[in-house]
Amino acid sequence: MKLMTLNSHSLAEADYERKLHLCADGIRQLEPDILAMQEVNQTRNAPEADVQQLKDSGFLRCPALPGEVIPPVRRDNHAFRMAVLAAEAGRPFFWTWVPAKVGYDRYDEGLALFSRFPIKEIRQFYLTRSKDYQNWKTRKALGIAVETEAGRQHAYSLHMGWWNDMDEPFLSQWERLEEETRELKQKGETVWLMGDFNAPAGISGESWEKIRSCGWTDTYDSAEQKDEGITVGGIIDGWRETAAPHPAMRIDYIWCSRPYPVLRSMAVFNGKGCFGYPAFSPVSDHFGVMAECGIPKE
């Protein structure tokens, strides 16, 4: 099974149309079974997507939270366009999307999950105290459940806040995520946390170390083969006024709730080939991460 995560930056990217098609072509060749995306945008005043085309693309609507009205999927929605391109290439996904906030003053910005397996369940919840759609620090988690050869799997797409954020610190978001996934872990089900954690690897006493101390496995650490792991090659939004510990960082992860055989972990869309895969050009201000996993021995 292949899992992939990518903070897409989507419509906010310069030269978006070219990068959209580069990304779709790369995903077609890499063939992930489950794909998580963050910063999945649509223009707030764009026309709504055609209902039949949306259905044909494999879309499944995410249930709204009490009192919430989820905006309709619009024609320029990044996940929708990715799903259409995947279907046209003969490699369709089932997929879902939910927005969390207004991004860059003009987008509905949210999370998406794509799956080759039929999606059995979709859930979402807030990670932040803020539920204000206009607040750029508002964050959600989006999760799906699928049935695989290795049993039921739960995958979450996440875009977490910073460790020392004064308003919405990482720790309170993590505690909320742990609360929401605790029952699944206790039942021994496999849970994957996939996304941009804004947490440089190896920093003592901060986010990465906290997650490990709670019993989650970093698939990069446990992989039999791995590359250098870098997922951000320079200064990006959210880090411009922060003294980053390294000029290049590993802040995007695939975590697992239990030890799981990981054959390979590699950055993708970083302009470098690895483990027999060709080089795929960057399509975002983040590189993606792909983990190739085996079947655990019970």
FENMO-V768415 format. One record per residue. N is the residue number from 1. RES is the residue in one small letter. PHI is phi in whole degrees, -180 to 180 (none if undefined). PSI is psi in whole degrees, 0 to 359 (none if undefined). Layout:
n = <N N>
res = <RES RES>
phi = <PHI PHI>
psi = <PSI PSI>
This chain:
n = <1 2 3 4 5 6 7 8 9 10 11 12 13 14 15 16 17 18 19 20 21 22 23 24 25 26 27 28 29 30 31 32 33 34 35 36 37 38 39 40 41 42 43 44 45 46 47 48 49 50 51 52 53 54 55 56 57 58 59 60 61 62 63 64 65 66 67 68 69 70 71 72 73 74 75 76 77 78 79 80 81 82 83 84 85 86 87 88 89 90 91 92 93 94 95 96 97 98 99 100 101 102 103 104 105 106 107 108 109 110 111 112 113 114 115 116 117 118 119 120 121 122 123 124 125 126 127 128 129 130 131 132 133 134 135 136 137 138 139 140 141 142 143 144 145 146 147 148 149 150 151 152 153 154 155 156 157 158 159 160 161 162 163 164 165 166 167 168 169 170 171 172 173 174 175 176 177 178 179 180 181 182 183 184 185 186 187 188 189 190 191 192 193 194 195 196 197 198 199 200 201 202 203 204 205 206 207 208 209 210 211 212 213 214 215 216 217 218 219 220 221 222 223 224 225 226 227 228 229 230 231 232 233 234 235 236 237 238 239 240 241 242 243 244 245 246 247 248 249 250 251 252 253 254 255 256 257 258 259 260 261 262 263 264 265 266 267 268 269 270 271 272 273 274 275 276 277 278 279 280 281 282 283 284 285 286 287 288 289 290 291 292 293 294 295 296 297 298>
res = <m k l m t l n s h s l a e a d y e r k l h l c a d g i r q l e p d i l a m q e v n q t r n a p e a d v q q l k d s g f l r c p a l p g e v i p p v r r d n h a f r m a v l a a e a g r p f f w t w v p a k v g y d r y d e g l a l f s r f p i k e i r q f y l t r s k d y q n w k t r k a l g i a v e t e a g r q h a y s l h m g w w n d m d e p f l s q w e r l e e e t r e l k q k g e t v w l m g d f n a p a g i s g e s w e k i r s c g w t d t y d s a e q k d e g i t v g g i i d g w r e t a a p h p a m r i d y i w c s r p y p v l r s m a v f n g k g c f g y p a f s p v s d h f g v m a e c g i p k e>
phi = <none -111 -118 -140 -132 -153 -79 -78 61 30 -65 -77 -75 -66 59 -59 -59 -64 -70 -56 -73 -62 -65 -61 -69 -64 -65 -60 -80 -77 56 -69 -85 -132 -129 -105 -130 -123 50 -94 -109 -147 -72 -64 -107 -72 -61 -69 -66 -63 -60 -69 -65 -64 -63 -65 -78 96 -72 -126 -72 -78 -61 -77 -78 -54 79 -97 -117 -84 -59 -67 -70 -106 -60 -94 -56 -61 -66 -60 -67 -63 -65 -63 -64 -64 -65 -65 -85 82 -129 -71 -117 -90 -154 -147 -151 -145 -87 -117 -168 -86 -113 52 67 -143 -114 -82 -111 -158 -126 -139 -135 -119 -145 -76 -87 -56 -84 -92 -155 -131 -144 -145 -162 -79 -96 -96 -65 -70 -122 -79 -64 -87 -90 -69 -92 -67 -137 -125 -118 -122 -130 -132 -121 -136 -102 -129 -59 -95 97 -71 -125 -116 -123 -122 -98 -137 -134 -88 -87 -87 -54 -106 -63 -71 -95 -134 -67 -55 -59 -69 -67 -64 -61 -66 -65 -61 -60 -76 -107 -58 -62 -63 -63 -65 -81 80 -80 -84 -123 -112 -108 -130 156 -94 -98 47 -138 -60 -64 87 -80 -68 80 -123 -55 -58 -67 -62 -62 -61 -67 -92 92 -88 -102 -79 -65 -66 -62 -89 -68 -67 -128 -155 -94 -73 86 -63 -117 -135 -95 -163 -77 -129 -54 95 -121 -67 -106 -115 -77 -63 -71 -142 -66 -130 -131 -109 -125 -108 -141 -126 -104 -125 -73 -150 -57 -143 -67 -115 -77 -146 -131 -152 -79 -128 57 -122 80 -126 -83 -162 52 88 -85 -71 -77 -114 -64 -58 -124 -156 -79 -114 -89 -88 -129 -126 -118 -100 -115 -91 -104 -66 -89 -76>
psi = <137 131 142 145 147 123 105 336 342 243 343 350 139 146 45 314 317 317 326 312 325 318 314 320 321 318 323 320 325 332 57 147 325 130 123 138 147 167 50 109 162 150 131 331 15 156 151 149 148 131 316 319 323 315 316 336 352 14 137 126 136 130 139 152 160 128 2 142 113 127 151 155 130 164 327 11 127 317 319 314 322 317 320 315 322 317 319 331 2 15 66 156 159 143 161 162 145 136 155 336 174 128 138 29 3 354 149 114 132 210 152 153 135 143 137 336 145 136 122 334 144 135 157 157 159 142 331 161 322 135 18 116 337 352 120 347 358 133 146 170 142 128 151 158 136 157 129 178 332 17 189 135 140 126 136 135 129 143 96 162 182 152 311 27 131 331 314 74 154 317 317 326 319 318 322 318 318 318 318 337 357 314 320 317 317 330 356 13 154 126 131 130 117 125 197 110 358 42 98 134 144 359 117 134 10 201 307 314 323 315 314 321 343 9 9 146 125 113 335 314 321 356 140 324 143 157 200 343 355 132 349 122 357 191 131 172 136 343 1 330 15 138 91 142 341 152 335 143 156 102 358 136 161 110 149 146 347 161 134 137 118 115 315 146 133 148 144 162 44 9 9 138 157 139 39 352 145 169 132 129 150 140 2 175 355 152 159 171 134 133 128 118 148 195 124 148 119 none>
